[in-house]
Structure formats: C-alpha cells, structure tokens
Amino acid sequence: MAECPACAWVTDDLWWGEAGPGGDDRPEPAGLAALEPLPFDRRRCPGCGSLFDLVEEAEGLMCFEWTRRRLRRLSPSATPPDVGTLEVAGAGGLGDPDLEGLRAADPAVARAALEELVRLLDDPAPAVRARAAKLLGKAVARGSDPGGAVPRLVALVGDAEAGDAAVGALLSVVRAGRPVEAGPLVAAAAERLRERNSPCAVRLLEELSDHGADVSAAVPALAGCSGNARIYALAFLEKLAGTGADLAAAEPALRRLAVRSRGDRSSWEEAQALRVLVRHLAFRAEWPALSTLLTDPSLGDEARSELLRASSIVPPGHAAPLAALLAAAGRPGLPVPADPPDPKGGRPVRA
C-alpha cells in the first residue's frame, strides 16, 4: 500500500513535549492539526482513514516530572468497529471532558453510554482503556453508579499505561461512598505502588484508610516506594503511625532511609522516615527498640528531637516511659527539627 501523504509523517519514534533533564523539548508537529479528532483521544487521517491513539507518557526522576506525547497507529482491522464504538460511547455526552452532557442526557442513553465505557476498559488500545477509566471516574464523581465497573477497574490497575487512570477511577468510587470490597483495592494499589511507584496508588490507600479499611497489607509497599510516590507515602505512614497502626513491616525500610550516609544535615526524607519510625515505636510502647534508636550515634540527636515532638500526641500512659527514655539518653531539651514539605505543596506538614 502506498503511503498516505497526509499521515506519512507519523513514525514510531515521533514524540513531542518535555524531554526531561538534559534534553531539548519538542514542539507539537504541524500535521497534528490536520488529523480529525475523535473521542477518547483518537485521531483519524482525512486522507486514508487510518486511526491513531494519542498517547501521553509521564516520566519522573527524583522531584522532576516531564510529559511527552506520541501517536500510535492502529491496525487496519481495528478501524471499523473501533470507530463505531467510540461514536456510541459519545452519544450519552460522555465524550465531553467535563461530562456536562451527562446531566442533561436521557437516562437510558447515559446508562447505555456508561455500560459502553465499562466495555471499553477491555479495549485493545491502551489510550482507549485509559480514557474510558478517566471518564468513568468523572461520571462517578458526578453521582453516577459505577455498577459492575469496579472489578474491571481493579483488574486494569496492573495495566502499564492505563493503570493510573483506573486507580483514579477507583479513588472516585471510594470518595463517593460506594460500597466496595476493600481487600482487592488495597492489594491492587499496593501492587501498582511496587511496580510503578504511583502517587495515585498512595492516595487511593489513604482514602480507603479514611473510610475504615485495613491497609496494613500495603505497608511494605508504602515504605519501599521511591520517587514522587515516597513524598505521599511517608506523609501517609506518619498519619498511620499517629493512630497507633502497626507499621512493623515498614521498620526495615524506614531504618534504612533514616540512616544518614554523610555527616551533614539529613534530607527531609530521612528526617520524616525517622519521625514515622519514632512515632510508630512510641505509640506501640516499643521501649527497647526506642532506646536503641536513641543511642544510635548517627541518629541519637534527631531521634531525641522527634521523640520530644511525639511525646505531645502519644497516649497519656506513655508519658512517663518516654520521659525516662529521654532522661537516660541525655540532652532532652533539643530543638524540634524543621518540618518536611507538604506533598501537595504549600505549607510544611506539621504534627
């Protein structure tokens, strides 16, 4: 088949957007505007009718994030049914990014469109799966019943490209107070955190915890994650420690993170890991372990400071043992260390 001049510029290595540290950003290709927009972030070539998924890829390193986009050409055999599917799904007003059409849509049409979105969670194209999950999450946030979507969304959490969208949709389900079985959601979020270091997974676990679910099975994943997810995970672990939750499974990772490798001032991650560890031990009256921590030459001063901070919020019966530990360790009046940054930006996180 001869190349179509209207879309021949779309190649496998084409991308645009942010390049990341040390690279050069690329502008949006001029030919993109000539492609016909379709629902669910698809484009159709006006010359030959070929379909493309518009894929967004997010990457990160430490505190830096960057996003780039690509066009992925679909196979010719997928074109006829997929176009029809997308048009049917848009009939209920769900193609609108803000879902305004859902409010005024005929209930039967809206219900059919929601059912079609659930079916699209199994679409072979990653962009369609992700877009369907995002729209389901928005629909639930607006009051729609997720129906049988929850098990499909849980299964989609492990999807490399659509997983975070599925986590976001499940977050909407939990926030809306819809009845769900928490166990599979906790397991799926923990796996997403282990495999992808997803901040969305941390937020889902926190929301489940706020609604009374037991998230202890996810504690090792929370303690072991990295990148931007660690900011959210440490803040959530500190919150759990303040309730007396059992974080024993997180202790090894927290200890590794808390130990400084240099003699200079510790990073906020190390300081917050130590704070979580101290609060966990203090709330659960682990006095021998706390004593060992307080006498560690690399952690002693900061551990005493964190223990002073924790002494104002632990159960009343723990005040005397804490005071004895501080007295035995010496220098009990150390200044409280600086607060770590709020993972959502703005003011520091305070006790």
C-alpha positions, -999 to +999 in steps of 0.1 A: +000+000+000+013+034-009+020+059+019-007+085+025+009+119+022-015+132+050-001+109+077+032+096+064+050+119+089+037+098+118+066+074+127+073+051+156+099+073+170+079+105+168+072+123+201+068+159+213+066+177+246+091+177+275+123+159+271+134+157+307+167+167+324+194+175+299+172+171+268+155+195+244+117+199+244+100+192+211+071+213+197+038+197+186+041+185+150+024+208+124+005+179+108-014+170+141-040+198+135-050+182+101-060+149+118-096+146+127-102+145+165-123+116+178-135+108+213-111+090+237-080+109+224-080+093+190-072+109+156-083+099+121-064+107+089-086+126+065-067+112+036-068+074+042-090+070+073-062+055+094-067+057+131-042+068+157-041+068+195-028+100+211-008+086+239+005+106+269+037+094+286+047+107+321+081+101+334+100+112+365+133+113+383+136+123+419+115+155+422+113+162+385+085+151+362+080+155+324+054+146+299+056+137+263+031+126+236+031+101+208+008+090+180+003+052+178-010+039+145-037+012+149-040-018+127-064-015+097-085-044+111-093-024+142-106+007+124-143-001+115-155-015+149-135+009+170-149+040+152-184+028+158-177+020+195-163+055+201-193+072+185-217+051+205-199+059+238-200+096+229-238+096+224-245+100+261-225+132+264-195+113+279-171+125+252-171+159+268-141+163+291-163+179+318-192+155+314-217+183+312-237+164+287-244+137+313-266+159+334-290+167+306-287+134+287-317+110+286-312+085+315-314+055+292-288+070+268-265+079+297-268+044+312-260+028+278-230+051+274-217+041+309-221+004+300-202+011+269-174+027+289-172-003+311-168-025+280-141-002+267-120-010+297-111-041+278-103-023+245-071-034+228-059+002+226-042+015+258-053+051+252-090+040+249-087+019+281-072+049+300-097+074+286-126+051+295-114+048+331-109+085+334-145+092+322-159+065+345-142+082+374-156+116+364-191+101+360-190+085+394-178+118+409-209+134+394-231+109+410-234+080+385-235+044+398-203+025+388-224-006+385-202-036+376-172-014+367-152-019+400-139-054+393-129-044+358-111-013+371-093-034+398-081-057+370-070-027+350-048-013+378-019-035+367-021-021+331+012-003+323-004+026+305-040+027+319-033+016+355-031+051+370-064+061+353-080+030+368-066+039+402-081+074+398-115+060+389-114+037+420-105+067+441-137+084+428-157+053+437-143+053+473-147+090+478-183+088+466-190+063+494-200+035+471-199+001+487-168-018+477-148-048+489-117-031+502-093-061+501-089-063+463-085-025+461-058-025+487-039-053+470-042-037+436-030-003+449-001-019+467+010-038+436+007-006+415+029+011+441+055-017+440+056-019+402+052+018+392+058+040+423+024+055+416+014+086+438-022+078+428-020+044+445-009+061+477-039+085+476-062+055+470-048+037+500-052+068+522-088+073+511-096+036+518-080+040+553-101+072+559-132+051+551-122+025+577-104-001+555-075-021+568-045-011+546-018-030+566-012-053+537+001-023+517+025-011+545+057-027+529+049-012+495+044+022+511+077+020+529+096+007+499+084+030+472+106+057+456+104+089+435+075+113+440+054+085+455+076+085+485+066+120+494+030+109+497+038+076+512+059+090+541+032+115+549+006+088+549+027+065+571+032+093+596-006+097+597-010+059+603+017+060+630-002+087+648-032+064+651-012+036+666-013+014+634+011-015+633+039-005+610+063-033+619+065-044+583+078-009+574+105-008+601+134-022+580+128+002+551+123+032+574+155+024+593+175+022+560+160+055+549+166+072+582+203+064+585+224+092+571+253+082+548+271+116+554+278+137+584+259+167+571+223+176+578+198+149+569+174+153+540+137+158+547+131+122+535+155+108+561+140+131+588+104+121+580+113+084+579+128+088+614+097+107+625+075+078+613+097+052+630+098+071+663+061+076+664+054+040+655+076+028+683+063+053+708+026+046+701+031+009+704+053+012+736+083-005+719+107+009+746+138-014+740+137-005+702+133+032+710+162+030+735+184+015+708+173+042+683+181+070+708+216+057+715+225+052+678+254+076+673+242+085+638+206+091+648+206+099+685+202+137+685+175+137+658+157+107+673+155+126+707+141+156+690+115+135+672+106+118+704+101+152+721+077+160+692+059+127+696+056+130+734+027+155+730+005+132+709+011+097+722-014+080+746-012+095+782+001+063+797+032+065+777+044+099+790+064+085+820+083+059+800+091+084+773+104+109+799+126+081+814+140+072+780+148+109+772+165+113+806+185+082+801+196+093+767+206+127+780+201+162+765+163+160+765+157+196+755+169+196+719+152+218+694+125+203+671+137+198+636+123+216+606+090+203+592+092+183+559+074+198+528+037+192+523+034+166+495+006+187+479+027+219+480+023+249+502+029+249+539+050+223+557+034+192+573+030+197+610+021+174+638 
